[in-house]
Amino acid sequence: MSTHVPAPQQEKLALLPYSRALEELAGRDVRVTLVTPPYPCMGVGELRVVRVHDDGGTVTLDLSYESFERLP
C-alpha cells in the first residue's frame, strides 16, 4: 500500500533537482521513476522531482526533465 509523504516533506522536495533531493533524503532508501512522454525523446535541462511517495520506509521520487526533444 502506498501513502504520500506528509505535505511539508513533499513541498520541501517538489521541483528540486534530483541531486539536491538525494542530499535531503540522506540515509533513507530511495527509489526513482522517470516520467517521460509517450514517444521517443531525449530529456533536456535539469532532472527534477515531480512527485514524492513513501511506501513504508522507501521514498519513491518520480523525476522528469524540464523539457523533452522528440527524436526522429
PDB file of N, CA, C and O in Angstrom:
ATOM      1  N   MET A   1       0.846  -1.160   0.000  1.00  0.00           N
ATOM      2  CA  MET A   1       0.000   0.000   0.000  1.00  0.00           C
ATOM      3  C   MET A   1       0.903   1.238   0.000  1.00  0.00           C
ATOM      4  O   MET A   1       1.856   1.311   0.776  1.00  0.00           O
ATOM      5  N   SER A   2       0.614   2.177  -0.839  1.00  0.00           N
ATOM      6  CA  SER A   2       1.418   3.386  -0.966  1.00  0.00           C
ATOM      7  C   SER A   2       0.700   4.562  -0.318  1.00  0.00           C
ATOM      8  O   SER A   2      -0.501   4.759  -0.502  1.00  0.00           O
ATOM      9  N   THR A   3       1.456   5.328   0.435  1.00  0.00           N
ATOM     10  CA  THR A   3       0.911   6.536   1.031  1.00  0.00           C
ATOM     11  C   THR A   3       1.801   7.704   0.651  1.00  0.00           C
ATOM     12  O   THR A   3       2.972   7.520   0.323  1.00  0.00           O
ATOM     13  N   HIS A   4       1.252   8.891   0.696  1.00  0.00           N
ATOM     14  CA  HIS A   4       2.027  10.074   0.372  1.00  0.00           C
ATOM     15  C   HIS A   4       2.861  10.498   1.572  1.00  0.00           C
ATOM     16  O   HIS A   4       2.482  10.272   2.722  1.00  0.00           O
ATOM     17  N   VAL A   5       3.985  11.106   1.291  1.00  0.00           N
ATOM     18  CA  VAL A   5       4.807  11.703   2.334  1.00  0.00           C
ATOM     19  C   VAL A   5       4.039  12.915   2.867  1.00  0.00           C
ATOM     20  O   VAL A   5       3.356  13.588   2.096  1.00  0.00           O
ATOM     21  N   PRO A   6       4.136  13.204   4.155  1.00  0.00           N
ATOM     22  CA  PRO A   6       3.430  14.380   4.666  1.00  0.00           C
ATOM     23  C   PRO A   6       3.744  15.627   3.841  1.00  0.00           C
ATOM     24  O   PRO A   6       4.849  15.778   3.319  1.00  0.00           O
ATOM     25  N   ALA A   7       2.767  16.509   3.732  1.00  0.00           N
ATOM     26  CA  ALA A   7       2.867  17.694   2.878  1.00  0.00           C
ATOM     27  C   ALA A   7       4.152  18.490   3.060  1.00  0.00           C
ATOM     28  O   ALA A   7       4.740  18.890   2.055  1.00  0.00           O
ATOM     29  N   PRO A   8       4.631  18.749   4.291  1.00  0.00           N
ATOM     30  CA  PRO A   8       5.866  19.537   4.403  1.00  0.00           C
ATOM     31  C   PRO A   8       7.041  18.883   3.673  1.00  0.00           C
ATOM     32  O   PRO A   8       7.841  19.583   3.053  1.00  0.00           O
ATOM     33  N   GLN A   9       7.157  17.556   3.736  1.00  0.00           N
ATOM     34  CA  GLN A   9       8.246  16.854   3.035  1.00  0.00           C
ATOM     35  C   GLN A   9       8.043  16.942   1.525  1.00  0.00           C
ATOM     36  O   GLN A   9       9.006  17.146   0.785  1.00  0.00           O
ATOM     37  N   GLN A  10       6.803  16.791   1.060  1.00  0.00           N
ATOM     38  CA  GLN A  10       6.523  16.908  -0.369  1.00  0.00           C
ATOM     39  C   GLN A  10       6.887  18.295  -0.866  1.00  0.00           C
ATOM     40  O   GLN A  10       7.527  18.440  -1.907  1.00  0.00           O
ATOM     41  N   GLU A  11       6.482  19.312  -0.124  1.00  0.00           N
ATOM     42  CA  GLU A  11       6.767  20.677  -0.524  1.00  0.00           C
ATOM     43  C   GLU A  11       8.264  20.939  -0.529  1.00  0.00           C
ATOM     44  O   GLU A  11       8.768  21.678  -1.375  1.00  0.00           O
ATOM     45  N   LYS A  12       8.963  20.341   0.400  1.00  0.00           N
ATOM     46  CA  LYS A  12      10.411  20.529   0.507  1.00  0.00           C
ATOM     47  C   LYS A  12      11.140  19.912  -0.696  1.00  0.00           C
ATOM     48  O   LYS A  12      12.157  20.444  -1.143  1.00  0.00           O
ATOM     49  N   LEU A  13      10.625  18.798  -1.218  1.00  0.00           N
ATOM     50  CA  LEU A  13      11.299  18.079  -2.302  1.00  0.00           C
ATOM     51  C   LEU A  13      10.782  18.428  -3.691  1.00  0.00           C
ATOM     52  O   LEU A  13      11.506  18.271  -4.673  1.00  0.00           O
ATOM     53  N   ALA A  14       9.552  18.894  -3.788  1.00  0.00           N
ATOM     54  CA  ALA A  14       8.937  19.158  -5.092  1.00  0.00           C
ATOM     55  C   ALA A  14       9.757  20.163  -5.890  1.00  0.00           C
ATOM     56  O   ALA A  14      10.110  21.237  -5.403  1.00  0.00           O
ATOM     57  N   LEU A  15      10.048  19.785  -7.123  1.00  0.00           N
ATOM     58  CA  LEU A  15      10.771  20.582  -8.108  1.00  0.00           C
ATOM     59  C   LEU A  15      12.250  20.780  -7.805  1.00  0.00           C
ATOM     60  O   LEU A  15      12.934  21.512  -8.520  1.00  0.00           O
ATOM     61  N   LEU A  16      12.752  20.136  -6.752  1.00  0.00           N
ATOM     62  CA  LEU A  16      14.191  20.191  -6.509  1.00  0.00           C
ATOM     63  C   LEU A  16      14.931  19.403  -7.586  1.00  0.00           C
ATOM     64  O   LEU A  16      14.399  18.427  -8.115  1.00  0.00           O
ATOM     65  N   PRO A  17      16.145  19.815  -7.911  1.00  0.00           N
ATOM     66  CA  PRO A  17      16.969  18.965  -8.772  1.00  0.00           C
ATOM     67  C   PRO A  17      17.176  17.617  -8.073  1.00  0.00           C
ATOM     68  O   PRO A  17      17.234  17.550  -6.845  1.00  0.00           O
ATOM     69  N   TYR A  18      17.285  16.564  -8.852  1.00  0.00           N
ATOM     70  CA  TYR A  18      17.421  15.201  -8.320  1.00  0.00           C
ATOM     71  C   TYR A  18      18.570  15.086  -7.326  1.00  0.00           C
ATOM     72  O   TYR A  18      18.402  14.497  -6.258  1.00  0.00           O
ATOM     73  N   SER A  19      19.733  15.638  -7.658  1.00  0.00           N
ATOM     74  CA  SER A  19      20.899  15.520  -6.767  1.00  0.00           C
ATOM     75  C   SER A  19      20.632  16.187  -5.415  1.00  0.00           C
ATOM     76  O   SER A  19      21.056  15.675  -4.379  1.00  0.00           O
ATOM     77  N   ARG A  20      19.949  17.300  -5.419  1.00  0.00           N
ATOM     78  CA  ARG A  20      19.630  18.008  -4.170  1.00  0.00           C
ATOM     79  C   ARG A  20      18.610  17.215  -3.347  1.00  0.00           C
ATOM     80  O   ARG A  20      18.707  17.163  -2.121  1.00  0.00           O
ATOM     81  N   ALA A  21      17.646  16.606  -4.010  1.00  0.00           N
ATOM     82  CA  ALA A  21      16.659  15.774  -3.305  1.00  0.00           C
ATOM     83  C   ALA A  21      17.340  14.600  -2.622  1.00  0.00           C
ATOM     84  O   ALA A  21      16.983  14.243  -1.499  1.00  0.00           O
ATOM     85  N   LEU A  22      18.321  13.993  -3.290  1.00  0.00           N
ATOM     86  CA  LEU A  22      19.051  12.884  -2.664  1.00  0.00           C
ATOM     87  C   LEU A  22      19.788  13.346  -1.413  1.00  0.00           C
ATOM     88  O   LEU A  22      19.847  12.615  -0.424  1.00  0.00           O
ATOM     89  N   GLU A  23      20.343  14.539  -1.448  1.00  0.00           N
ATOM     90  CA  GLU A  23      21.003  15.091  -0.262  1.00  0.00           C
ATOM     91  C   GLU A  23      20.008  15.241   0.882  1.00  0.00           C
ATOM     92  O   GLU A  23      20.322  14.921   2.028  1.00  0.00           O
ATOM     93  N   GLU A  24      18.811  15.726   0.572  1.00  0.00           N
ATOM     94  CA  GLU A  24      17.771  15.908   1.590  1.00  0.00           C
ATOM     95  C   GLU A  24      17.317  14.579   2.189  1.00  0.00           C
ATOM     96  O   GLU A  24      16.874  14.535   3.337  1.00  0.00           O
ATOM     97  N   LEU A  25      17.425  13.496   1.419  1.00  0.00           N
ATOM     98  CA  LEU A  25      16.956  12.174   1.866  1.00  0.00           C
ATOM     99  C   LEU A  25      18.105  11.277   2.318  1.00  0.00           C
ATOM    100  O   LEU A  25      17.953  10.056   2.365  1.00  0.00           O
ATOM    101  N   ALA A  26      19.228  11.856   2.644  1.00  0.00           N
ATOM    102  CA  ALA A  26      20.401  11.082   3.070  1.00  0.00           C
ATOM    103  C   ALA A  26      20.017  10.099   4.176  1.00  0.00           C
ATOM    104  O   ALA A  26      19.366  10.469   5.153  1.00  0.00           O
ATOM    105  N   GLY A  27      20.424   8.861   4.009  1.00  0.00           N
ATOM    106  CA  GLY A  27      20.132   7.826   4.994  1.00  0.00           C
ATOM    107  C   GLY A  27      18.828   7.087   4.765  1.00  0.00           C
ATOM    108  O   GLY A  27      18.567   6.091   5.438  1.00  0.00           O
ATOM    109  N   ARG A  28      18.006   7.541   3.840  1.00  0.00           N
ATOM    110  CA  ARG A  28      16.737   6.868   3.525  1.00  0.00           C
ATOM    111  C   ARG A  28      16.917   6.012   2.277  1.00  0.00           C
ATOM    112  O   ARG A  28      17.758   6.309   1.428  1.00  0.00           O
ATOM    113  N   ASP A  29      16.126   4.954   2.171  1.00  0.00           N
ATOM    114  CA  ASP A  29      16.083   4.165   0.942  1.00  0.00           C
ATOM    115  C   ASP A  29      15.287   4.957  -0.079  1.00  0.00           C
ATOM    116  O   ASP A  29      14.180   5.412   0.210  1.00  0.00           O
ATOM    117  N   VAL A  30      15.845   5.124  -1.274  1.00  0.00           N
ATOM    118  CA  VAL A  30      15.200   5.924  -2.314  1.00  0.00           C
ATOM    119  C   VAL A  30      15.071   5.101  -3.583  1.00  0.00           C
ATOM    120  O   VAL A  30      16.017   4.434  -4.004  1.00  0.00           O
ATOM    121  N   ARG A  31      13.907   5.153  -4.180  1.00  0.00           N
ATOM    122  CA  ARG A  31      13.632   4.526  -5.479  1.00  0.00           C
ATOM    123  C   ARG A  31      13.235   5.655  -6.424  1.00  0.00           C
ATOM    124  O   ARG A  31      12.543   6.590  -6.023  1.00  0.00           O
ATOM    125  N   VAL A  32      13.672   5.568  -7.673  1.00  0.00           N
ATOM    126  CA  VAL A  32      13.318   6.625  -8.626  1.00  0.00           C
ATOM    127  C   VAL A  32      12.576   6.046  -9.828  1.00  0.00           C
ATOM    128  O   VAL A  32      12.814   4.915 -10.251  1.00  0.00           O
ATOM    129  N   THR A  33      11.677   6.856 -10.357  1.00  0.00           N
ATOM    130  CA  THR A  33      10.936   6.545 -11.577  1.00  0.00           C
ATOM    131  C   THR A  33      11.068   7.754 -12.484  1.00  0.00           C
ATOM    132  O   THR A  33      10.897   8.890 -12.044  1.00  0.00           O
ATOM    133  N   LEU A  34      11.370   7.510 -13.749  1.00  0.00           N
ATOM    134  CA  LEU A  34      11.494   8.594 -14.706  1.00  0.00           C
ATOM    135  C   LEU A  34      10.189   8.731 -15.480  1.00  0.00           C
ATOM    136  O   LEU A  34       9.723   7.773 -16.097  1.00  0.00           O
ATOM    137  N   VAL A  35       9.605   9.915 -15.446  1.00  0.00           N
ATOM    138  CA  VAL A  35       8.357  10.201 -16.154  1.00  0.00           C
ATOM    139  C   VAL A  35       8.720  10.847 -17.491  1.00  0.00           C
ATOM    140  O   VAL A  35       9.399  11.873 -17.532  1.00  0.00           O
ATOM    141  N   THR A  36       8.258  10.232 -18.582  1.00  0.00           N
ATOM    142  CA  THR A  36       8.587  10.722 -19.926  1.00  0.00           C
ATOM    143  C   THR A  36       7.338  10.760 -20.795  1.00  0.00           C
ATOM    144  O   THR A  36       6.335  10.119 -20.480  1.00  0.00           O
ATOM    145  N   PRO A  37       7.399  11.506 -21.881  1.00  0.00           N
ATOM    146  CA  PRO A  37       6.282  11.492 -22.831  1.00  0.00           C
ATOM    147  C   PRO A  37       6.165  10.114 -23.494  1.00  0.00           C
ATOM    148  O   PRO A  37       7.110   9.326 -23.451  1.00  0.00           O
ATOM    149  N   PRO A  38       5.018   9.822 -24.104  1.00  0.00           N
ATOM    150  CA  PRO A  38       4.786   8.507 -24.713  1.00  0.00           C
ATOM    151  C   PRO A  38       5.340   8.387 -26.141  1.00  0.00           C
ATOM    152  O   PRO A  38       4.774   7.664 -26.961  1.00  0.00           O
ATOM    153  N   TYR A  39       6.415   9.074 -26.434  1.00  0.00           N
ATOM    154  CA  TYR A  39       7.046   8.996 -27.747  1.00  0.00           C
ATOM    155  C   TYR A  39       8.558   9.032 -27.553  1.00  0.00           C
ATOM    156  O   TYR A  39       9.034   9.481 -26.510  1.00  0.00           O
ATOM    157  N   PRO A  40       9.323   8.561 -28.547  1.00  0.00           N
ATOM    158  CA  PRO A  40      10.783   8.589 -28.417  1.00  0.00           C
ATOM    159  C   PRO A  40      11.267  10.026 -28.221  1.00  0.00           C
ATOM    160  O   PRO A  40      10.922  10.918 -28.996  1.00  0.00           O
ATOM    161  N   CYS A  41      12.063  10.235 -27.185  1.00  0.00           N
ATOM    162  CA  CYS A  41      12.511  11.590 -26.897  1.00  0.00           C
ATOM    163  C   CYS A  41      13.797  11.564 -26.080  1.00  0.00           C
ATOM    164  O   CYS A  41      14.240  10.520 -25.601  1.00  0.00           O
ATOM    165  N   MET A  42      14.373  12.745 -25.941  1.00  0.00           N
ATOM    166  CA  MET A  42      15.566  12.938 -25.145  1.00  0.00           C
ATOM    167  C   MET A  42      15.278  14.042 -24.131  1.00  0.00           C
ATOM    168  O   MET A  42      14.744  15.094 -24.485  1.00  0.00           O
ATOM    169  N   GLY A  43      15.634  13.799 -22.872  1.00  0.00           N
ATOM    170  CA  GLY A  43      15.425  14.791 -21.836  1.00  0.00           C
ATOM    171  C   GLY A  43      16.366  15.970 -22.003  1.00  0.00           C
ATOM    172  O   GLY A  43      17.537  15.800 -22.342  1.00  0.00           O
ATOM    173  N   VAL A  44      15.844  17.169 -21.760  1.00  0.00           N
ATOM    174  CA  VAL A  44      16.623  18.398 -21.886  1.00  0.00           C
ATOM    175  C   VAL A  44      16.492  19.186 -20.587  1.00  0.00           C
ATOM    176  O   VAL A  44      15.401  19.287 -20.026  1.00  0.00           O
ATOM    177  N   GLY A  45      17.589  19.738 -20.115  1.00  0.00           N
ATOM    178  CA  GLY A  45      17.555  20.543 -18.902  1.00  0.00           C
ATOM    179  C   GLY A  45      17.800  19.689 -17.671  1.00  0.00           C
ATOM    180  O   GLY A  45      18.314  18.574 -17.754  1.00  0.00           O
ATOM    181  N   GLU A  46      17.424  20.231 -16.549  1.00  0.00           N
ATOM    182  CA  GLU A  46      17.672  19.588 -15.265  1.00  0.00           C
ATOM    183  C   GLU A  46      16.645  18.502 -14.970  1.00  0.00           C
ATOM    184  O   GLU A  46      15.467  18.631 -15.306  1.00  0.00           O
ATOM    185  N   LEU A  47      17.111  17.437 -14.339  1.00  0.00           N
ATOM    186  CA  LEU A  47      16.233  16.356 -13.884  1.00  0.00           C
ATOM    187  C   LEU A  47      15.701  16.768 -12.513  1.00  0.00           C
ATOM    188  O   LEU A  47      16.474  17.001 -11.584  1.00  0.00           O
ATOM    189  N   ARG A  48      14.356  16.858 -12.391  1.00  0.00           N
ATOM    190  CA  ARG A  48      13.747  17.375 -11.160  1.00  0.00           C
ATOM    191  C   ARG A  48      12.699  16.414 -10.591  1.00  0.00           C
ATOM    192  O   ARG A  48      12.148  15.576 -11.304  1.00  0.00           O
ATOM    193  N   VAL A  49      12.443  16.558  -9.305  1.00  0.00           N
ATOM    194  CA  VAL A  49      11.406  15.785  -8.608  1.00  0.00           C
ATOM    195  C   VAL A  49      10.044  16.376  -8.957  1.00  0.00           C
ATOM    196  O   VAL A  49       9.823  17.576  -8.793  1.00  0.00           O
ATOM    197  N   VAL A  50       9.126  15.525  -9.441  1.00  0.00           N
ATOM    198  CA  VAL A  50       7.774  15.994  -9.762  1.00  0.00           C
ATOM    199  C   VAL A  50       6.707  15.385  -8.849  1.00  0.00           C
ATOM    200  O   VAL A  50       5.592  15.898  -8.759  1.00  0.00           O
ATOM    201  N   ARG A  51       7.061  14.283  -8.172  1.00  0.00           N
ATOM    202  CA  ARG A  51       6.098  13.642  -7.267  1.00  0.00           C
ATOM    203  C   ARG A  51       6.880  12.841  -6.235  1.00  0.00           C
ATOM    204  O   ARG A  51       7.951  12.314  -6.535  1.00  0.00           O
ATOM    205  N   VAL A  52       6.347  12.748  -5.019  1.00  0.00           N
ATOM    206  CA  VAL A  52       7.004  12.038  -3.923  1.00  0.00           C
ATOM    207  C   VAL A  52       6.008  11.067  -3.301  1.00  0.00           C
ATOM    208  O   VAL A  52       4.872  11.439  -3.006  1.00  0.00           O
ATOM    209  N   HIS A  53       6.438   9.818  -3.102  1.00  0.00           N
ATOM    210  CA  HIS A  53       5.615   8.799  -2.433  1.00  0.00           C
ATOM    211  C   HIS A  53       6.467   8.116  -1.363  1.00  0.00           C
ATOM    212  O   HIS A  53       7.677   7.961  -1.531  1.00  0.00           O
ATOM    213  N   ASP A  54       5.841   7.715  -0.280  1.00  0.00           N
ATOM    214  CA  ASP A  54       6.525   6.950   0.759  1.00  0.00           C
ATOM    215  C   ASP A  54       5.758   5.653   0.941  1.00  0.00           C
ATOM    216  O   ASP A  54       4.616   5.664   1.399  1.00  0.00           O
ATOM    217  N   ASP A  55       6.384   4.524   0.584  1.00  0.00           N
ATOM    218  CA  ASP A  55       5.686   3.238   0.689  1.00  0.00           C
ATOM    219  C   ASP A  55       6.182   2.423   1.882  1.00  0.00           C
ATOM    220  O   ASP A  55       6.349   1.207   1.795  1.00  0.00           O
ATOM    221  N   GLY A  56       6.409   3.099   2.969  1.00  0.00           N
ATOM    222  CA  GLY A  56       6.789   2.406   4.198  1.00  0.00           C
ATOM    223  C   GLY A  56       8.281   2.168   4.309  1.00  0.00           C
ATOM    224  O   GLY A  56       8.729   1.023   4.271  1.00  0.00           O
ATOM    225  N   GLY A  57       9.032   3.200   4.442  1.00  0.00           N
ATOM    226  CA  GLY A  57      10.472   3.077   4.591  1.00  0.00           C
ATOM    227  C   GLY A  57      11.248   3.470   3.352  1.00  0.00           C
ATOM    228  O   GLY A  57      12.376   3.955   3.451  1.00  0.00           O
ATOM    229  N   THR A  58      10.661   3.269   2.193  1.00  0.00           N
ATOM    230  CA  THR A  58      11.299   3.653   0.932  1.00  0.00           C
ATOM    231  C   THR A  58      10.570   4.855   0.356  1.00  0.00           C
ATOM    232  O   THR A  58       9.346   4.859   0.232  1.00  0.00           O
ATOM    233  N   VAL A  59      11.343   5.870   0.009  1.00  0.00           N
ATOM    234  CA  VAL A  59      10.768   7.052  -0.622  1.00  0.00           C
ATOM    235  C   VAL A  59      10.924   6.891  -2.133  1.00  0.00           C
ATOM    236  O   VAL A  59      12.025   6.645  -2.626  1.00  0.00           O
ATOM    237  N   THR A  60       9.833   7.028  -2.855  1.00  0.00           N
ATOM    238  CA  THR A  60       9.868   6.958  -4.315  1.00  0.00           C
ATOM    239  C   THR A  60       9.762   8.368  -4.871  1.00  0.00           C
ATOM    240  O   THR A  60       8.826   9.107  -4.565  1.00  0.00           O
ATOM    241  N   LEU A  61      10.738   8.724  -5.691  1.00  0.00           N
ATOM    242  CA  LEU A  61      10.747  10.020  -6.350  1.00  0.00           C
ATOM    243  C   LEU A  61      10.421   9.817  -7.821  1.00  0.00           C
ATOM    244  O   LEU A  61      11.114   9.074  -8.516  1.00  0.00           O
ATOM    245  N   ASP A  62       9.387  10.463  -8.291  1.00  0.00           N
ATOM    246  CA  ASP A  62       9.097  10.494  -9.719  1.00  0.00           C
ATOM    247  C   ASP A  62       9.838  11.702 -10.262  1.00  0.00           C
ATOM    248  O   ASP A  62       9.661  12.822  -9.782  1.00  0.00           O
ATOM    249  N   LEU A  63      10.670  11.464 -11.271  1.00  0.00           N
ATOM    250  CA  LEU A  63      11.528  12.504 -11.824  1.00  0.00           C
ATOM    251  C   LEU A  63      11.160  12.792 -13.266  1.00  0.00           C
ATOM    252  O   LEU A  63      10.655  11.920 -13.973  1.00  0.00           O
ATOM    253  N   SER A  64      11.414  14.008 -13.697  1.00  0.00           N
ATOM    254  CA  SER A  64      11.209  14.359 -15.094  1.00  0.00           C
ATOM    255  C   SER A  64      12.173  15.489 -15.451  1.00  0.00           C
ATOM    256  O   SER A  64      12.585  16.277 -14.600  1.00  0.00           O
ATOM    257  N   TYR A  65      12.516  15.539 -16.733  1.00  0.00           N
ATOM    258  CA  TYR A  65      13.363  16.633 -17.208  1.00  0.00           C
ATOM    259  C   TYR A  65      12.511  17.882 -17.398  1.00  0.00           C
ATOM    260  O   TYR A  65      11.285  17.807 -17.477  1.00  0.00           O
ATOM    261  N   GLU A  66      13.175  19.023 -17.471  1.00  0.00           N
ATOM    262  CA  GLU A  66      12.466  20.293 -17.657  1.00  0.00           C
ATOM    263  C   GLU A  66      11.719  20.331 -18.978  1.00  0.00           C
ATOM    264  O   GLU A  66      10.655  20.944 -19.071  1.00  0.00           O
ATOM    265  N   SER A  67      12.263  19.683 -20.003  1.00  0.00           N
ATOM    266  CA  SER A  67      11.587  19.571 -21.293  1.00  0.00           C
ATOM    267  C   SER A  67      12.131  18.345 -22.018  1.00  0.00           C
ATOM    268  O   SER A  67      13.067  17.691 -21.558  1.00  0.00           O
ATOM    269  N   PHE A  68      11.519  18.054 -23.163  1.00  0.00           N
ATOM    270  CA  PHE A  68      11.936  16.898 -23.946  1.00  0.00           C
ATOM    271  C   PHE A  68      12.011  17.288 -25.415  1.00  0.00           C
ATOM    272  O   PHE A  68      11.219  18.096 -25.900  1.00  0.00           O
ATOM    273  N   GLU A  69      12.986  16.693 -26.122  1.00  0.00           N
ATOM    274  CA  GLU A  69      13.095  16.863 -27.565  1.00  0.00           C
ATOM    275  C   GLU A  69      12.651  15.556 -28.219  1.00  0.00           C
ATOM    276  O   GLU A  69      13.148  14.480 -27.885  1.00  0.00           O
ATOM    277  N   ARG A  70      11.718  15.666 -29.145  1.00  0.00           N
ATOM    278  CA  ARG A  70      11.251  14.475 -29.852  1.00  0.00           C
ATOM    279  C   ARG A  70      12.377  13.956 -30.746  1.00  0.00           C
ATOM    280  O   ARG A  70      13.059  14.733 -31.413  1.00  0.00           O
ATOM    281  N   LEU A  71      12.560  12.652 -30.751  1.00  0.00           N
ATOM    282  CA  LEU A  71      13.558  12.021 -31.624  1.00  0.00           C
ATOM    283  C   LEU A  71      12.898  11.564 -32.909  1.00  0.00           C
ATOM    284  O   LEU A  71      11.716  11.218 -32.917  1.00  0.00           O
ATOM    285  N   PRO A  72      13.659  11.560 -33.997  1.00  0.00           N
ATOM    286  CA  PRO A  72      13.065  11.126 -35.290  1.00  0.00           C
ATOM    287  C   PRO A  72      12.710   9.649 -35.294  1.00  0.00           C
ATOM    288  O   PRO A  72      12.208   9.137 -36.294  1.00  0.00           O
TER     289      PRO A  72
END
